[in-house]
């Protein structure tokens, strides 16, 4: 379980930093998709992820919700 906890902590630190360079480094480290058709699409994905992390800091979630709403995106992730 410690490995999972470390990965969650690492993910949260990257996403909650709202630092694109740090987020991209995290994504590359775990071979996750880093390509987006635009900067808006990139941030939409990041902010949607933040909105769906249990116990995310409320100020960061509120910033994510506001950004998504202003850009016309929902806060949910659909597959």
Buried (B, 14 or more C-beta within 10 A) or exposed (E): EEEEEEEEEEBBEBBBEBEEEBBBEBBEEEEEEEEEEEEEEBBBBBBBBBBEBEEBEEEBBEBBBEBBEEEEBEBEEEE
